[in-house]
Amino acid sequence: MFVTPSFAQEATEDAATSEPEALHTETGVDDHGATAEGSFPPFDSSTFASQILWLAITFGLFYLFMQKVVVPRIGSILENRRDRIASDFDEADRLKTEADEAIAAYEQELAEAKTKANQIAQKARDDAKAEADIERTQVESDLAAKLSQAEARIAEIKAQALGEVDTIAEDTTAAIVEQLIGEPVSKSTASSAVKAAAAGEK
């Protein structure tokens, strides 16, 4: 089916002129803004009683819904939150107490370790001093024994030397007297002369 341009234009103009009329008829509003049935229903005084009744019923149902459903749930949520916060505080206090106890135990163990270390060091010093005293006493004893032996040996050598000196003096005296007088002198005479000379010197 073919539509001519003039026919399409006429159909468009008819639709444009008839569309506002149809719109006014469907909405019930005329050109002056008045309704076909009267005033706006919420502002109609004849429906105030039913509106108030339904408002009371709706408010009561809403109030019951809030009281029975919403408020208990919110209260349960708040109670759970309060219990959780209290539990968290208790756990924090418990952890703090455990941390304080651990710190106190650590400090006590540290003090005991320091005391034990000092005792060990003091014992080591005492043991070293005792060993040094024992070694010194032993060395002094050895030195004293060696000194006594040396003094005894010196006295022995001195006595031996003094004995030999008397013998040498007697022999020398006898030889000198023999050369002076031309006659041999007995050993006893030379010994007496040496002893007499030694006594005279003293």
C-alpha positions in Angstrom: 0.0 0.0 0.0 1.4 3.4 -1.0 0.9 6.5 1.0 1.2 9.9 -0.7 3.0 12.7 1.0 -0.1 14.9 1.2 -2.1 12.1 2.9 0.7 11.6 5.5 0.8 15.3 6.3 -3.0 15.4 6.9 -2.9 12.4 9.1 -0.1 14.0 11.2 -2.0 17.2 11.6 -5.2 15.4 12.7 -3.3 13.4 15.3 -1.7 16.6 16.6 -5.0 18.4 17.0 -6.8 15.4 18.6 -4.0 14.4 21.1 -4.5 17.3 23.6 -8.2 16.6 23.7 -7.7 13.0 24.4 -5.1 13.9 27.1 -7.6 16.2 28.8 -10.3 13.6 28.6 -8.2 10.8 30.1 -6.8 12.9 33.1 -10.0 14.6 33.8 -8.4 18.0 34.0 -9.8 20.8 31.9 -8.1 23.9 30.6 -8.7 25.7 34.0 -7.0 23.0 36.1 -10.2 21.7 37.9 -10.9 18.0 38.4 -13.9 16.3 37.0 -14.8 14.6 40.3 -14.3 17.5 42.8 -11.4 18.3 45.3 -8.2 16.4 46.0 -9.1 13.2 48.1 -6.7 13.8 51.1 -8.1 17.3 51.5 -11.7 16.2 51.3 -13.4 16.7 54.7 -15.8 13.9 54.1 -12.9 11.4 54.2 -11.1 12.7 57.3 -12.6 10.1 59.7 -11.5 7.2 57.5 -8.1 8.8 57.0 -7.6 9.2 60.7 -8.8 5.6 61.3 -6.4 4.2 58.8 -3.6 6.5 60.1 -4.2 5.1 63.7 -4.3 1.5 62.4 -1.1 2.1 60.3 0.7 3.8 63.2 -0.4 1.0 65.6 0.8 -1.7 63.3 4.0 0.2 62.7 4.4 0.7 66.5 3.8 -3.0 67.1 6.2 -3.9 64.3 8.9 -1.6 65.8 8.2 -2.9 69.4 8.0 -6.7 68.5 10.6 -6.9 65.7 12.8 -4.0 65.2 13.5 -2.9 68.8 14.3 -6.4 70.1 16.6 -7.0 67.2 18.4 -3.6 67.8 18.5 -4.4 71.5 19.9 -7.8 70.8 22.5 -6.3 68.5 23.4 -3.7 71.1 23.6 -6.3 73.9 25.8 -8.6 71.7 28.0 -5.6 70.9 28.1 -4.7 74.6 29.0 -8.3 75.6 31.7 -8.4 72.9 33.2 -5.1 74.0 33.2 -6.3 77.7 34.7 -9.6 76.6 37.4 -7.7 74.6 38.1 -5.6 77.7 38.4 -8.7 79.9 40.7 -10.3 77.3 42.8 -7.2 77.2 43.0 -7.1 81.0 43.9 -10.8 81.0 46.6 -10.3 78.4 47.9 -7.3 80.3 48.0 -9.2 83.5 49.9 -12.1 81.8 52.3 -9.6 80.2 53.0 -8.0 83.6 53.5 -11.4 85.2 55.8 -12.4 82.4 57.8 -9.2 82.8 58.0 -9.7 86.5 59.1 -13.3 86.1 61.7 -12.2 83.5 63.1 -9.5 85.8 63.2 -12.0 88.7 65.0 -14.6 86.5 67.4 -11.9 85.3 68.1 -10.8 88.9 68.7 -14.4 89.9 71.0 -14.9 86.9 73.0 -11.8 87.8 73.2 -13.0 91.4 74.3 -16.5 90.3 76.8 -15.0 87.9 78.3 -12.8 90.7 78.4 -15.9 93.0 80.2 -17.9 90.3 82.6 -15.1 89.6 83.3 -14.6 93.3 83.8 -18.4 93.7 86.1 -18.4 90.8 88.1 -15.5 92.3 88.2 -17.3 95.7 89.3 -20.6 94.1 92.0 -18.8 92.1 93.2 -17.0 95.2 93.2 -20.2 97.2 95.2 -22.0 94.4 97.6 -19.0 94.2 98.0 -19.1 98.0 98.7 -22.8 97.9 101.2 -22.4 95.1 102.8 -19.5 96.9 103.1 -21.4 100.1 104.5 -24.4 98.3 107.0 -22.1 96.4 108.0 -20.4 99.7 108.4 -23.8 101.4 110.6 -25.0 98.5 112.6 -21.8 98.6 113.0 -22.1 102.4 114.1 -25.7 102.1 116.6 -24.8 99.4 117.8 -21.8 101.4 118.3 -24.1 104.4 120.2 -26.5 102.3 122.3 -23.7 100.9 123.0 -22.3 104.3 124.0 -25.7 105.6 126.2 -26.2 102.6 127.8 -22.8 103.0 128.4 -23.5 106.7 129.9 -26.8 105.8 132.1 -25.3 103.2 133.1 -22.5 105.6 134.0 -25.0 108.3 135.9 -27.0 105.9 137.7 -23.9 104.6 138.5 -22.8 108.2 139.9 -26.2 109.0 142.1 -26.1 105.9 143.2 -22.6 106.8 144.4 -23.8 110.2 146.3 -26.6 108.5 147.8 -24.3 105.9 148.8 -21.8 108.7 150.4 -24.6 110.7 152.3 -25.8 107.7 153.3 -22.3 106.7 154.4 -21.5 110.2 156.5 -24.7 110.5 158.1 -24.0 107.2 158.9 -20.3 108.1 160.3 -21.3 111.5 162.4 -24.1 110.0 163.9 -21.6 107.5 164.6 -19.1 110.3 166.2 -21.4 112.8 167.4 -24.0 110.4 165.7 -26.9 112.4 162.5 -28.7 111.7 159.6 -27.8 114.0 157.1 -30.4 115.2 153.5 -30.1 114.0 152.2 -29.8 117.5 154.5 -26.8 118.2 153.4 -25.1 115.0 149.8 -25.8 115.8 150.2 -24.3 119.3 151.9 -21.2 117.9 149.1 -20.7 115.4 146.4 -21.1 118.1 148.3 -18.7 120.4 148.5 -16.1 117.6 144.8 -16.6 116.8 143.9 -16.2 120.5 146.0 -13.0 120.7 144.2 -11.5 117.7 140.8 -12.1 119.3 
